[in-house]
Structures are given as C-alpha cells and as structure tokens.
Amino acid sequence: MNFVRTIVAAGLVAVSTSAFAADITGAGATFPFPIYSKWADAYKKETGNGLNYQSIGSGAGIKQIQAKTVTFGASDAPLKPEQLEKDGLVQWPMVMGAIVPVVNLEGVKPGELVLSGDVLANIYLGKITKWDDAAIAKLNPKLKLSSDAITVVRRSDGSGTTFNFTDYLSKASADWKSKVGSGTAVEWPVGVGAKGNEGVAGNISQTKNAIGYVEYAYAKQNKLTYTAMINKAGKTVQPTMAAFQAAASNADWSKAPGYYVILTDQPGETSWPITAATFILMHKQPADKAASAEAIKFFKWSFEKGDKMAEELDYIPMPAPVVKLIEKTWSSDIKS
C-alpha cells in the first residue's frame, strides 16, 4: 500500500508575486502526522497561518531537509551530533509517543495477546511462523491460538518508527542484534513491506493473521488490535499514557548533545518498552529566513498550546524544562 498524506492547513498556492506570507513546508516522519495535523488545523484557525507537511517517512524527510527543499524535516530517528554538524542542522524533540505491535487475529481483543521482545524478534527473524508456537502459547496460556501462519508486515520505506522498533529488538534479542541490527531501513529476513505508519495500519486491518508495528495513535484511529508487552523489568504492561510517561521520565535531555536520546527498553516496572521521541530538523543558516521564523512561531505555539491535543492522541508532551532548553537552542543556533 502506497500512502503519502499531506497536511495543507493554509492556502499555500505558489504565486510568483506572493511576497506577503512565508510558506512553512515540512516533510518526514509518519509517526507524528496525527498530532502535527491537529496542531496545524488549530494553529490555522487561531492565526490564519498554516503549514504544508508531507507524511513521507523519516528517511525521506531527512533527505529533503538536507537538500533544503523544505523549511523543516521531521524524523523519529535522531541524527547523531556529528551528522548535524556536517549538515549544518539543528535538531530537537517535538513530542514523544509509543510504538505498538498490532495484530489481526480472530477472537483476540486489544491488549489480550502478550508478547516479549525476544518472541517479537523471533517472529520478525522468521523463526516463529505459527500463532500457536510454543513460545507464544507460554506467554498466553488462557488464549486459544490458531495454527495459522503468521503474516509479518514491516515498513518498506526509510522509517524512524523502524529505527526505534529495530533498536528495541536489538536490545531484547542478541540474535536480532547480530543478524539484522537497527536502522531506519534494515535487511528484513521476512515480511511484506508497506509504506508509512498509514500503510502498515491499512495492511494489518485487511490481512488476517498479520502482525505489524505502528505508532499508537494509528492503532487507535484504525481500531487495530494492539498487544501487551513484557518490559525490561519482566512485567506485563499495556500501552497506556501512564506506561509511555514512565518510560519517557528516564530521559535526560539536558545532557544529550543534539538532544540525541533513544527511549526504547527503559527500566521501570510500569514502562512501555517501545517509547520514542520524534524530532524536528532545521538549518542553522536557513535559505528562507522568513519561512524559518514562521516555522519557529508554529513550534513555539505548539509547545505552549498543544499539550492537551497531544495527550488526547496519546502522545506525551515535552516537559516544561526541556521546552525552555529548546527555546534557548532556537535563539542561539538558528539565524532567522
């Protein structure tokens, strides 16, 4: 399935004489698309200004900001400080969320099926191929599991969701780490590819006995059956705002150069194991300073007024002290 979704929350019609308003253009991660869309709509209603954001995947978003074809790029895979320096980019976390395994199994309700990181890795390694495999049955003694073959669904595009998912699998499974590893794109041993969180969600909803991974807002919006997980502390946890916040609370953003923090497999009895931040990338020396300034206004507004909207979609807002750090980064590092 090949989905590209675009928010257009302003009349961004390119006219050669339009010097009146700066167009804010962004592209990248599908993970935050639901919240960026909601913020863009509210911001347009309040200010009359909007943005055009293309939900095309983190890999493509990074390429577009590097090529200077957009005002900002968005990625769930943060760039390392040395890469930021090389590309002349500034990076900061905009919001946090969670990735959930989703399944399409007859008679199984959301949160009923329990998986561990090791079992999930073995499914994606092609070692576990049937739903009634002993390893799945051991975690789910009360569930009636079918002997049907598992259809594995994964991302086909360069994806920050994949980066965080495979980072988690690498931490949970030595076998996964040595054979596949982590990245925005990996050599998948098995599976059917789908583009974007949208594509994976659509594929799962239409395919019996399938398993995939999506940002939690997509699971909710598409009424998909998410799984419970065994976390690092060995506890079974459900994907809830409290579990996401428990994982996010471990992040020490103040000591991370370029805000490079990975939130997977965090300690704590109540932590959801596949929690992630999503990042904005902008040029230190933007080609269009007016558009850059407009984008910063939008992000500032989102931090000030967007928390409740984020929580309604089960994203975790950035803590106030981190927002203060980010605002200092804007004023010191971006010349707009």
PEQUIPE-V167374 format. One record per residue. PHI is phi in degrees with one decimal (NA if undefined). Layout:
phi->(PHI & PHI)
//
This chain:
phi->(NA & -119.8 & -108.7 & -126.4 & -111.8 & -128.2 & -88.1 & -125.9 & -109.5 & -161.9 & -76.4 & -91.1 & -88.8 & -72.3 & -125.2 & -59.1 & -95.6 & -79.4 & -103.6 & -81.5 & -134.9 & -86.2 & -81.5 & -94.6 & -119.9 & -143.3 & -155.0 & 146.4 & -46.8 & -84.7 & -48.6 & -92.0 & -52.4 & -58.7 & -79.7 & -62.6 & -63.7 & -66.1 & -62.5 & -60.3 & -64.3 & -67.2 & -66.0 & -62.9 & -64.3 & -81.8 & -114.0 & 82.4 & -101.4 & -146.8 & -140.7 & -113.8 & -117.9 & -99.4 & -86.8 & -122.5 & 101.0 & -60.1 & -57.8 & -69.1 & -63.9 & -61.8 & -62.1 & -68.3 & -72.0 & -62.2 & -83.6 & 62.1 & -93.7 & -135.2 & -72.7 & -144.4 & -107.0 & -133.0 & -147.6 & -89.2 & -103.3 & -65.9 & -81.3 & -70.3 & -52.0 & -66.9 & -71.4 & -58.8 & -61.9 & -62.0 & -90.3 & 67.4 & -111.4 & -112.1 & -133.1 & -150.8 & -78.5 & -101.1 & -163.4 & -116.9 & -153.0 & -142.4 & -103.0 & -127.0 & -68.8 & -127.2 & -133.3 & -126.1 & -123.1 & -60.2 & 80.8 & -104.0 & -91.8 & -54.4 & 82.4 & -79.5 & -76.7 & -106.2 & -127.4 & -110.5 & -60.5 & -65.8 & -65.2 & -60.5 & -61.6 & -68.7 & -66.2 & -76.2 & -84.9 & 82.3 & -82.8 & -103.0 & -118.8 & -123.5 & -68.4 & -94.8 & -52.9 & -55.7 & -67.3 & -74.5 & -61.1 & -63.0 & -79.3 & -132.0 & -62.7 & -95.2 & -92.7 & -88.4 & -97.6 & -83.0 & -91.9 & -66.1 & -69.9 & -82.7 & -94.6 & -91.0 & -116.4 & -141.8 & -73.6 & -99.6 & -104.5 & -66.0 & -139.5 & -70.4 & -61.9 & -63.9 & -55.5 & -70.8 & -63.9 & -74.4 & -62.9 & -63.3 & -60.4 & -66.9 & -78.4 & -86.6 & -139.4 & -62.7 & -63.5 & -61.9 & -59.1 & -78.2 & -94.4 & -123.5 & 79.8 & -122.6 & 168.1 & -70.4 & -140.8 & -131.5 & -82.9 & -68.1 & -67.4 & -143.4 & 118.3 & -103.8 & -86.0 & -141.2 & -93.2 & 74.9 & -56.8 & -60.9 & -65.2 & -64.8 & -59.2 & -63.5 & -64.9 & -62.3 & -64.0 & -102.1 & -119.5 & -63.8 & 65.9 & -90.4 & -134.1 & -152.3 & -140.7 & -143.5 & -65.4 & -56.1 & -58.7 & -70.2 & -61.9 & -68.6 & -62.8 & -96.4 & 52.5 & -84.8 & -86.2 & -84.6 & -102.5 & -85.1 & -134.8 & -86.9 & -91.3 & -58.3 & -80.5 & 82.4 & -97.1 & -82.5 & -126.5 & -96.4 & -75.6 & -127.4 & -55.9 & -62.9 & -69.9 & -67.0 & -64.2 & -61.3 & -69.3 & -67.3 & -65.4 & -79.6 & -71.4 & -109.0 & -69.1 & -66.1 & -102.5 & -104.7 & -59.2 & 65.7 & 54.9 & -78.8 & -133.6 & -110.0 & -102.3 & -77.7 & 54.0 & -75.4 & -69.9 & 112.2 & -64.5 & -106.3 & -74.4 & -74.5 & -76.2 & -119.9 & -95.5 & -151.8 & -99.8 & -121.8 & -117.7 & -106.6 & -122.4 & -137.4 & -77.5 & -63.9 & -116.3 & -66.7 & -67.3 & -113.9 & -66.5 & -65.5 & -64.8 & -61.8 & -62.6 & -63.8 & -62.5 & -61.0 & -59.9 & -63.9 & -66.4 & -62.3 & -60.4 & -62.7 & -66.3 & -77.4 & -122.8 & -100.0 & -60.1 & -63.6 & -62.4 & -62.9 & -65.1 & -62.9 & -100.7 & 65.1 & -95.1 & -107.1 & -65.1 & -70.4 & -62.3 & -54.0 & -62.7 & -70.6 & -59.4 & -60.7 & -60.6 & -64.4 & -63.6 & -66.1 & -60.5 & -57.2 & -69.8 & -88.3 & -109.5 & -108.1 & -92.2 & -126.8)
//
